[in-house]
Amino acid sequence: MSGDQRPAARWRTMVRQPSLEAHLSDRPVLSALTASTLALLVCMASGAALLPPLVDMTVRSSLHATSFGATLAVAMVLHWVFLGLAARRTRRSVAGWVSLSVLLFPIGSAAALVMLGWLNDEPMPAPA
């Protein structure tokens, strides 16, 4: 080993790098929040098909109306499931977050996603 490589190697060990374990612990929370956000967007897009500008096209065919209604229902349930997973992974009250989302849908759902994202950046509470 030459003398030029040793100082560089020492410098690399002195530089503080984020722990891989800390990075991996955030991934499940972020993936649940991302999936919940995507499900909420699909829900909103399906709901938009039932609003006045597009409702005439949607109700012309019973197949269109049924498919948009089924997509809306499935996306809404998936949104709540993934929101509950994110709450559980951040060690928060699942019932509280999901009920906030259900009772105040869709504004409460968006608020719950934002707040869980912010709470994910804070240190997690100690397990009981």
DSSP file (Angstrom, degrees, kcal/mol; ACC not computed):
  #  RESIDUE AA STRUCTURE BP1 BP2  ACC     N-H-->O    O-->H-N    N-H-->O    O-->H-N    TCO  KAPPA ALPHA  PHI   PSI    X-CA   Y-CA   Z-CA
    1    1 A M              0   0    0      0, 0.0     2,-0.1     0, 0.0     0, 0.0   0.000 360.0 360.0 360.0 133.1    0.0    0.0    0.0
    2    2 A S    >>  -     0   0    0      1,-0.1     4,-0.9     4,-0.0     3,-0.7  -0.379 360.0-111.1 -83.1 164.9    1.4    3.4   -0.9
    3    3 A G  T 34 S+     0   0    0      1,-0.2    -1,-0.1     2,-0.2     0, 0.0   0.745 113.3  63.1 -66.9 -24.8    1.5    6.4    1.4
    4    4 A D  T 3> S+     0   0    0      1,-0.2     4,-0.8     2,-0.2    -1,-0.2   0.802 101.3  50.6 -71.4 -28.6   -1.1    8.2   -0.6
    5    5 A Q  H <> S+     0   0    0     -3,-0.7     4,-2.3     1,-0.2    -1,-0.2   0.810  98.7  64.8 -81.4 -29.6   -3.8    5.7    0.0
    6    6 A R  H  X S+     0   0    0     -4,-0.9     4,-2.4     1,-0.2     5,-0.2   0.930 101.4  46.8 -64.9 -47.1   -3.5    5.5    3.8
    7    7 A P  H  > S+     0   0    0      0, 0.0     4,-2.5     0, 0.0    -1,-0.2   0.901 113.2  50.9 -61.5 -36.8   -4.5    9.1    4.6
    8    8 A A  H  X S+     0   0    0     -4,-0.8     4,-2.1     2,-0.2    -2,-0.2   0.905 110.1  49.3 -65.4 -40.2   -7.5    8.7    2.2
    9    9 A A  H  X S+     0   0    0     -4,-2.3     4,-1.5     2,-0.2    -1,-0.2   0.907 112.0  48.2 -66.0 -40.5   -8.5    5.5    4.0
   10   10 A R  H  X S+     0   0    0     -4,-2.4     4,-1.4     1,-0.2    -2,-0.2   0.900 110.1  52.4 -65.2 -40.1   -8.3    7.1    7.4
   11   11 A W  H  X S+     0   0    0     -4,-2.5     4,-1.5     1,-0.2    -1,-0.2   0.899 106.1  53.9 -63.2 -40.2  -10.3   10.1    6.2
   12   12 A R  H  < S+     0   0    0     -4,-2.1    -1,-0.2     1,-0.2    -2,-0.2   0.867 108.7  49.0 -63.2 -36.0  -13.1    7.8    4.9
   13   13 A T  H  < S+     0   0    0     -4,-1.5    -1,-0.2     1,-0.2    -2,-0.2   0.782 110.0  52.0 -74.6 -24.7  -13.3    6.1    8.3
   14   14 A M  H  < S+     0   0    0     -4,-1.4     2,-0.3    -3,-0.2    -2,-0.2   0.749  88.3  93.9 -81.4 -23.9  -13.5    9.5   10.0
   15   15 A V  S  < S-     0   0    0     -4,-1.5     2,-0.5    -5,-0.1    -4,-0.0  -0.535  81.4-125.5 -72.0 129.8  -16.4   10.8    7.8
   16   16 A R        -     0   0    0     -2,-0.3    -1,-0.1     0, 0.0    -2,-0.1  -0.659  31.2-173.1 -80.2 121.4  -19.7   10.1    9.5
   17   17 A Q        -     0   0    0     -2,-0.5     3,-0.1    -4,-0.1     2,-0.0  -0.897  30.9-100.3-115.1 144.8  -22.0    8.2    7.2
   18   18 A P        -     0   0    0      0, 0.0     2,-0.1     0, 0.0    -1,-0.0  -0.324  45.4-103.1 -63.7 144.7  -25.6    7.4    7.9
   19   19 A S     >  -     0   0    0      1,-0.1     4,-1.7     2,-0.0     5,-0.1  -0.421  15.3-139.6 -69.1 137.9  -26.3    3.9    9.2
   20   20 A L  H  > S+     0   0    0      1,-0.2     4,-2.4     2,-0.2     5,-0.2   0.864 105.1  57.1 -64.4 -35.6  -27.7    1.4    6.7
   21   21 A E  H  > S+     0   0    0      1,-0.2     4,-1.7     2,-0.2    -1,-0.2   0.891 105.0  50.1 -63.7 -39.9  -29.9    0.1    9.4
   22   22 A A  H  > S+     0   0    0      2,-0.2     4,-0.8     1,-0.2    -1,-0.2   0.880 111.4  49.2 -65.5 -37.6  -31.4    3.6   10.0
   23   23 A H  H >X S+     0   0    0     -4,-1.7     4,-0.9     1,-0.2     3,-0.6   0.911 111.3  48.7 -67.7 -42.0  -32.1    3.9    6.2
   24   24 A L  H 3< S+     0   0    0     -4,-2.4    -1,-0.2     1,-0.2    -2,-0.2   0.793 103.2  60.9 -71.2 -27.1  -33.7    0.5    6.0
   25   25 A S  H 3< S+     0   0    0     -4,-1.7     4,-0.5     1,-0.2    -1,-0.2   0.788 104.9  49.3 -71.2 -24.7  -36.0    1.2    9.0
   26   26 A D  H <X S+     0   0    0     -4,-0.8     4,-2.5    -3,-0.6     5,-0.2   0.723  93.6  76.9 -82.7 -22.6  -37.6    4.1    7.1
   27   27 A R  H  X S+     0   0    0     -4,-0.9     4,-2.7     1,-0.2     5,-0.2   0.895  91.0  50.1 -60.7 -44.7  -38.2    2.2    3.9
   28   28 A P  H  > S+     0   0    0      0, 0.0     4,-1.9     0, 0.0    -1,-0.2   0.894 113.3  47.4 -62.5 -36.6  -41.3    0.2    5.1
   29   29 A V  H  > S+     0   0    0     -4,-0.5     4,-2.4     2,-0.2    -2,-0.2   0.938 113.9  46.7 -67.1 -46.2  -43.0    3.4    6.4
   30   30 A L  H  X S+     0   0    0     -4,-2.5     4,-2.5     1,-0.2    -1,-0.2   0.882 111.6  50.9 -65.1 -38.1  -42.2    5.3    3.2
   31   31 A S  H  X S+     0   0    0     -4,-2.7     4,-2.4    -5,-0.2    -1,-0.2   0.889 111.0  48.7 -68.3 -36.7  -43.4    2.5    1.0
   32   32 A A  H  X S+     0   0    0     -4,-1.9     4,-2.3    -5,-0.2    -2,-0.2   0.909 113.0  47.7 -66.7 -41.2  -46.7    2.3    3.0
   33   33 A L  H  X S+     0   0    0     -4,-2.4     4,-2.2     2,-0.2    -2,-0.2   0.891 112.5  49.5 -65.9 -38.5  -47.2    6.1    2.7
   34   34 A T  H  X S+     0   0    0     -4,-2.5     4,-2.5     2,-0.2    -2,-0.2   0.922 111.9  47.6 -66.2 -43.7  -46.4    6.0   -1.0
   35   35 A A  H  X S+     0   0    0     -4,-2.4     4,-2.3     1,-0.2    -2,-0.2   0.890 112.1  50.2 -64.5 -38.8  -48.9    3.1   -1.6
   36   36 A S  H  X S+     0   0    0     -4,-2.3     4,-2.1     2,-0.2    -1,-0.2   0.899 111.1  49.0 -66.1 -39.9  -51.5    4.9    0.4
   37   37 A T  H  X S+     0   0    0     -4,-2.2     4,-2.2     2,-0.2    -2,-0.2   0.914 111.3  49.4 -64.8 -43.2  -51.0    8.1   -1.6
   38   38 A L  H  X S+     0   0    0     -4,-2.5     4,-2.2     1,-0.2    -2,-0.2   0.907 110.7  49.9 -63.3 -41.3  -51.2    6.3   -4.9
   39   39 A A  H  X S+     0   0    0     -4,-2.3     4,-2.2     1,-0.2    -1,-0.2   0.883 109.8  51.7 -64.7 -37.4  -54.4    4.6   -3.8
   40   40 A L  H  X S+     0   0    0     -4,-2.1     4,-2.4     2,-0.2    -2,-0.2   0.894 109.1  50.3 -65.7 -38.9  -55.9    7.9   -2.8
   41   41 A L  H  X S+     0   0    0     -4,-2.2     4,-2.4     2,-0.2    -2,-0.2   0.903 110.9  48.4 -65.5 -40.8  -55.0    9.4   -6.2
   42   42 A V  H  X S+     0   0    0     -4,-2.2     4,-2.4     2,-0.2    -2,-0.2   0.900 111.2  51.8 -64.5 -39.7  -56.7    6.4   -8.0
   43   43 A C  H  X S+     0   0    0     -4,-2.2     4,-2.3     2,-0.2    -2,-0.2   0.916 110.7  47.3 -61.7 -44.2  -59.7    7.0   -5.7
   44   44 A M  H  X S+     0   0    0     -4,-2.4     4,-2.0     2,-0.2    -2,-0.2   0.892 111.3  50.9 -66.3 -39.4  -59.8   10.6   -6.6
   45   45 A A  H  X S+     0   0    0     -4,-2.4     4,-0.9     2,-0.2    -2,-0.2   0.899 112.1  46.8 -65.7 -39.2  -59.5    9.9  -10.4
   46   46 A S  H  < S+     0   0    0     -4,-2.4     3,-0.4     1,-0.2     4,-0.3   0.879 112.1  50.7 -69.0 -37.1  -62.3    7.3  -10.2
   47   47 A G  H >< S+     0   0    0     -4,-2.3     3,-1.3     1,-0.2    -2,-0.2   0.826 101.8  61.9 -68.3 -30.9  -64.5    9.8   -8.2
   48   48 A A  H >< S+     0   0    0     -4,-2.0     3,-1.4     1,-0.3     6,-0.4   0.806  93.9  63.4 -64.9 -28.1  -63.8   12.5  -10.8
   49   49 A A  T 3< S+     0   0    0     -4,-0.9     9,-0.3    -3,-0.4    -1,-0.3   0.688 100.7  53.2 -68.9 -16.3  -65.5   10.3  -13.4
   50   50 A L  T <  S+     0   0    0     -3,-1.3    -1,-0.3    -4,-0.3    -2,-0.2   0.367  89.2  99.7 -99.7   4.6  -68.7   10.6  -11.4
   51   51 A L  S X> S-     0   0    0     -3,-1.4     4,-1.6    -4,-0.1     3,-1.5  -0.532  91.4 -92.9 -88.5 159.8  -68.7   14.4  -11.3
   52   52 A P  H 3> S+     0   0    0      0, 0.0     4,-0.6     0, 0.0     3,-0.1   0.755 118.1  55.1 -48.0 -42.1  -70.8   16.5  -13.7
   53   53 A P  H 34 S+     0   0    0      0, 0.0     4,-0.2     0, 0.0    -4,-0.1   0.866 125.5  22.9 -64.4 -30.0  -68.4   17.1  -16.5
   54   54 A L  H <> S+     0   0    0     -3,-1.5     4,-1.9    -6,-0.4     3,-0.3   0.473  96.5  93.4-111.4  -3.8  -67.8   13.4  -17.0
   55   55 A V  H  X S+     0   0    0     -4,-1.6     4,-2.6     1,-0.2     5,-0.2   0.836  81.1  58.9 -65.2 -32.9  -70.9   11.8  -15.5
   56   56 A D  H  X S+     0   0    0     -4,-0.6     4,-0.7     1,-0.2    -1,-0.2   0.922 109.8  43.1 -61.9 -43.0  -72.7   11.6  -18.9
   57   57 A M  H  > S+     0   0    0     -3,-0.3     4,-0.5     1,-0.2     3,-0.3   0.872 114.7  51.6 -67.9 -36.0  -70.0    9.5  -20.4
   58   58 A T  H  < S+     0   0    0     -4,-1.9     3,-0.5    -9,-0.3     7,-0.5   0.898 111.6  43.4 -70.6 -41.3  -69.7    7.4  -17.3
   59   59 A V  H  < S+     0   0    0     -4,-2.6    -1,-0.2     1,-0.2    -2,-0.2   0.498  91.1  84.1 -88.5  -2.2  -73.4    6.5  -16.9
   60   60 A R  H  < S+     0   0    0     -4,-0.7     2,-0.5    -3,-0.3    -1,-0.2   0.896  98.0  39.4 -62.6 -38.5  -74.0    5.7  -20.6
   61   61 A S  S  X S-     0   0    0     -4,-0.5     4,-2.1    -3,-0.5     5,-0.2  -0.936  71.6-147.9-115.7 132.9  -72.7    2.2  -20.1
   62   62 A S  H  > S+     0   0    0     -2,-0.5     4,-2.4     1,-0.2     5,-0.2   0.807 102.4  59.1 -66.9 -26.7  -73.5    0.2  -17.1
   63   63 A L  H  > S+     0   0    0      2,-0.2     4,-2.5     1,-0.2    -1,-0.2   0.913 106.5  46.4 -66.5 -42.5  -70.0   -1.4  -17.5
   64   64 A H  H  > S+     0   0    0      2,-0.2     4,-2.6     1,-0.2     5,-0.3   0.940 114.0  47.5 -63.3 -47.4  -68.3    2.0  -17.2
   65   65 A A  H  X S+     0   0    0     -4,-2.1     4,-2.2    -7,-0.5    -2,-0.2   0.912 114.6  46.5 -62.1 -42.8  -70.4    2.9  -14.2
   66   66 A T  H  X S+     0   0    0     -4,-2.4     4,-2.7     2,-0.2     5,-0.2   0.907 113.1  48.6 -66.6 -42.2  -69.7   -0.4  -12.5
   67   67 A S  H  X S+     0   0    0     -4,-2.5     4,-2.4     2,-0.2    -2,-0.2   0.900 113.2  46.6 -68.3 -39.4  -66.0   -0.4  -13.2
   68   68 A F  H  X S+     0   0    0     -4,-2.6     4,-2.3    -5,-0.2    -1,-0.2   0.907 114.3  48.5 -67.6 -39.4  -65.5    3.2  -11.9
   69   69 A G  H  X S+     0   0    0     -4,-2.2     4,-2.2    -5,-0.3    -2,-0.2   0.912 113.4  46.4 -65.2 -42.6  -67.6    2.4   -8.8
   70   70 A A  H  X S+     0   0    0     -4,-2.7     4,-2.7     2,-0.2     5,-0.2   0.902 112.7  49.9 -66.8 -40.8  -65.6   -0.8   -8.1
   71   71 A T  H  X S+     0   0    0     -4,-2.4     4,-2.5    -5,-0.2     5,-0.2   0.907 110.8  50.6 -63.0 -41.4  -62.3    1.0   -8.7
   72   72 A L  H  X S+     0   0    0     -4,-2.3     4,-2.0     2,-0.2    -2,-0.2   0.925 113.0  45.4 -60.9 -46.1  -63.4    3.8   -6.4
   73   73 A A  H  X S+     0   0    0     -4,-2.2     4,-2.1     2,-0.2    -2,-0.2   0.921 115.4  45.5 -66.3 -45.3  -64.3    1.3   -3.6
   74   74 A V  H  X S+     0   0    0     -4,-2.7     4,-2.6     1,-0.2     5,-0.2   0.916 113.7  49.1 -66.4 -43.2  -61.2   -0.9   -3.9
   75   75 A A  H  X S+     0   0    0     -4,-2.5     4,-2.2    -5,-0.2    -1,-0.2   0.878 110.4  51.7 -64.5 -37.4  -58.9    2.2   -4.0
   76   76 A M  H  X S+     0   0    0     -4,-2.0     4,-1.9    -5,-0.2    -1,-0.2   0.926 112.0  45.3 -65.6 -44.3  -60.5    3.7   -1.0
   77   77 A V  H  X S+     0   0    0     -4,-2.1     4,-2.3     1,-0.2    -2,-0.2   0.915 113.1  50.4 -65.7 -42.9  -60.2    0.5    1.1
   78   78 A L  H  X S+     0   0    0     -4,-2.6     4,-2.7     1,-0.2     5,-0.3   0.884 107.3  55.1 -62.8 -37.8  -56.6    0.0   -0.1
   79   79 A H  H  X S+     0   0    0     -4,-2.2     4,-2.1     1,-0.2    -1,-0.2   0.935 110.5  45.1 -59.2 -46.2  -55.8    3.6    0.9
   80   80 A W  H  X S+     0   0    0     -4,-1.9     4,-2.1     2,-0.2    -2,-0.2   0.872 112.3  51.7 -68.0 -36.6  -57.1    3.0    4.4
   81   81 A V  H  X S+     0   0    0     -4,-2.3     4,-2.1     2,-0.2    -2,-0.2   0.950 113.1  43.8 -64.1 -48.7  -55.2   -0.3    4.7
   82   82 A F  H  X S+     0   0    0     -4,-2.7     4,-2.2     1,-0.2    -2,-0.2   0.843 111.8  54.2 -67.7 -32.6  -51.9    1.2    3.7
   83   83 A L  H  X S+     0   0    0     -4,-2.1     4,-2.2    -5,-0.3    -1,-0.2   0.902 108.8  49.4 -65.4 -40.3  -52.5    4.3    5.9
   84   84 A G  H  X S+     0   0    0     -4,-2.1     4,-2.5     2,-0.2    -2,-0.2   0.884 109.5  51.8 -64.3 -39.0  -53.0    1.9    8.8
   85   85 A L  H  X S+     0   0    0     -4,-2.1     4,-2.5     2,-0.2    -2,-0.2   0.913 109.8  49.1 -63.0 -42.5  -49.8    0.0    8.0
   86   86 A A  H  X S+     0   0    0     -4,-2.2     4,-1.2     2,-0.2    -2,-0.2   0.907 111.4  49.5 -64.1 -40.7  -47.9    3.3    7.9
   87   87 A A  H  <>S+     0   0    0     -4,-2.2     5,-3.0     1,-0.2     3,-0.3   0.918 112.3  47.8 -64.5 -42.4  -49.4    4.3   11.3
   88   88 A R  H ><5S+     0   0    0     -4,-2.5     3,-1.4     1,-0.2    -2,-0.2   0.896 109.4  53.0 -65.4 -39.4  -48.5    0.9   12.8
   89   89 A R  H 3<5S+     0   0    0     -4,-2.5    -1,-0.2     1,-0.3    -2,-0.2   0.735 110.1  47.8 -71.1 -21.1  -44.9    1.1   11.4
   90   90 A T  T 3<5S-     0   0    0     -4,-1.2    -1,-0.3    -3,-0.3    -2,-0.2   0.311 117.6-116.0 -96.1   8.3  -44.4    4.5   13.0
   91   91 A R  T < 5S+     0   0    0     -3,-1.4     2,-0.2     1,-0.2    -3,-0.2   0.880  70.3 135.5  59.3  43.0  -45.9    3.1   16.3
   92   92 A R      < -     0   0    0     -5,-3.0     2,-0.6    -6,-0.1    -1,-0.2  -0.650  68.8 -75.3-109.3 171.5  -48.9    5.4   16.2
   93   93 A S     >  -     0   0    0     -2,-0.2     4,-2.0     1,-0.2     5,-0.2  -0.560  38.1-164.9 -71.9 114.6  -52.5    4.6   16.9
   94   94 A V  H  > S+     0   0    0     -2,-0.6     4,-2.6     1,-0.2     5,-0.3   0.933  88.4  50.6 -66.2 -45.6  -53.9    2.7   13.9
   95   95 A A  H  > S+     0   0    0      1,-0.2     4,-2.3     2,-0.2     5,-0.2   0.892 110.9  49.6 -61.9 -40.0  -57.5    3.2   14.9
   96   96 A G  H  > S+     0   0    0      2,-0.2     4,-2.0     1,-0.2    -1,-0.2   0.930 114.0  42.9 -65.1 -46.1  -57.0    6.9   15.4
   97   97 A W  H  X S+     0   0    0     -4,-2.0     4,-1.9     2,-0.2    -2,-0.2   0.901 116.5  46.6 -69.8 -40.8  -55.4    7.6   12.1
   98   98 A V  H  X S+     0   0    0     -4,-2.6     4,-2.6     2,-0.2    -1,-0.2   0.906 112.6  49.8 -70.3 -39.4  -57.7    5.4   10.1
   99   99 A S  H  X S+     0   0    0     -4,-2.3     4,-2.8    -5,-0.3     5,-0.3   0.880 109.2  52.5 -67.2 -34.6  -60.8    6.9   11.7
  100  100 A L  H  X S+     0   0    0     -4,-2.0     4,-1.7    -5,-0.2    -1,-0.2   0.922 112.7  46.0 -59.8 -43.0  -59.5   10.4   11.1
  101  101 A S  H  < S+     0   0    0     -4,-1.9     8,-0.4     2,-0.2    -2,-0.2   0.885 116.0  44.4 -68.0 -39.6  -59.1    9.4    7.4
  102  102 A V  H >< S+     0   0    0     -4,-2.6     3,-1.1     1,-0.2    -2,-0.2   0.939 115.9  44.8 -72.0 -47.3  -62.5    7.8    7.2
  103  103 A L  H 3< S+     0   0    0     -4,-2.8    -2,-0.2     1,-0.2    -1,-0.2   0.839 122.9  35.3 -69.0 -33.0  -64.5   10.5    9.0
  104  104 A L  T 3X S-     0   0    0     -4,-1.7     4,-4.6    -5,-0.3     5,-0.4  -0.007  94.6-170.5-111.2  29.4  -62.9   13.4    7.2
  105  105 A F  T <4  +     0   0    0     -3,-1.1    -3,-0.1     1,-0.3     2,-0.1  -0.359  60.9   5.4 -63.5 139.8  -62.4   11.8    3.8
  106  106 A P  T  > S+     0   0    0      0, 0.0     4,-2.1     0, 0.0    -1,-0.3  -0.981 136.4  40.8 -90.5 -13.2  -60.8   13.0    1.4
  107  107 A I  H  > S+     0   0    0     -3,-0.3     4,-2.5     1,-0.2    -2,-0.2   0.917 117.6  50.0 -65.5 -41.7  -59.3   16.1    3.2
  108  108 A G  H  X S+     0   0    0     -4,-4.6     4,-2.5     1,-0.2    -1,-0.2   0.842 108.4  54.0 -64.2 -33.3  -58.7   14.0    6.4
  109  109 A S  H  > S+     0   0    0     -5,-0.4     4,-2.1    -8,-0.4    -1,-0.2   0.927 110.3  45.1 -66.1 -45.1  -56.9   11.4    4.3
  110  110 A A  H  X S+     0   0    0     -4,-2.1     4,-2.2     2,-0.2    -2,-0.2   0.903 114.0  50.1 -65.6 -40.1  -54.6   13.9    2.7
  111  111 A A  H  X S+     0   0    0     -4,-2.5     4,-2.8     1,-0.2     5,-0.2   0.903 109.4  51.5 -64.4 -40.6  -53.9   15.5    6.1
  112  112 A A  H  X S+     0   0    0     -4,-2.5     4,-2.5     2,-0.2     5,-0.2   0.898 109.6  50.3 -63.4 -40.3  -53.2   12.1    7.7
  113  113 A L  H  X S+     0   0    0     -4,-2.1     4,-2.0     2,-0.2    -2,-0.2   0.928 113.3  45.4 -63.0 -45.1  -50.7   11.3    4.9
  114  114 A V  H  X S+     0   0    0     -4,-2.2     4,-2.2     2,-0.2    -2,-0.2   0.933 114.7  47.3 -64.6 -45.7  -48.9   14.6    5.4
  115  115 A M  H  X S+     0   0    0     -4,-2.8     4,-2.8     1,-0.2    -2,-0.2   0.891 111.7  49.6 -67.1 -39.2  -48.9   14.3    9.2
  116  116 A L  H  X S+     0   0    0     -4,-2.5     4,-1.6    -5,-0.2    -1,-0.2   0.872 109.6  53.2 -66.4 -34.9  -47.6   10.7    9.2
  117  117 A G  H  X S+     0   0    0     -4,-2.0     4,-0.7    -5,-0.2    -2,-0.2   0.908 112.1  44.6 -63.5 -41.5  -44.9   11.8    6.7
  118  118 A W  H >X S+     0   0    0     -4,-2.2     3,-0.9     1,-0.2     4,-0.7   0.910 112.4  51.2 -67.9 -42.0  -43.8   14.5    9.1
  119  119 A L  H 3< S+     0   0    0     -4,-2.8     3,-0.5     1,-0.3    -1,-0.2   0.774 100.2  64.5 -67.4 -24.8  -44.0   12.2   12.1
  120  120 A N  H 3< S+     0   0    0     -4,-1.6    -1,-0.3     1,-0.2    -2,-0.2   0.812  98.0  55.5 -66.4 -28.9  -41.9    9.7   10.3
  121  121 A D  H << S+     0   0    0     -3,-0.9    -1,-0.2    -4,-0.7    -2,-0.2   0.731  96.9  79.5 -75.6 -22.1  -39.0   12.3   10.4
  122  122 A E  S  < S-     0   0    0     -4,-0.7     2,-0.1    -3,-0.5    -3,-0.0  -0.446 100.5 -86.4 -81.0 158.4  -39.2   12.6   14.1
  123  123 A P        -     0   0    0      0, 0.0    -1,-0.1     0, 0.0    -2,-0.1  -0.390  49.0-111.9 -63.4 142.3  -37.7   10.0   16.5
  124  124 A M        -     0   0    0      1,-0.1   -33,-0.1    -4,-0.1    -4,-0.0  -0.482  33.5-105.7 -76.2 145.0  -40.0    7.1   17.1
  125  125 A P        -     0   0    0      0, 0.0    -1,-0.1     0, 0.0     3,-0.1  -0.328  42.2 -95.1 -68.3 154.0  -41.4    6.6   20.7
  126  126 A A        -     0   0    0      1,-0.1     2,-0.0     2,-0.1     0, 0.0  -0.417  45.6-103.0 -68.0 141.8  -39.9    3.9   22.8
  127  127 A P              0   0    0      0, 0.0    -1,-0.1     0, 0.0   -36,-0.0  -0.354 360.0 360.0 -65.9 147.0  -41.9    0.6   22.8
  128  128 A A              0   0    0     -3,-0.1    -2,-0.1    -2,-0.0     0, 0.0   0.463 360.0 360.0 -79.5 360.0  -44.0    0.0   25.8
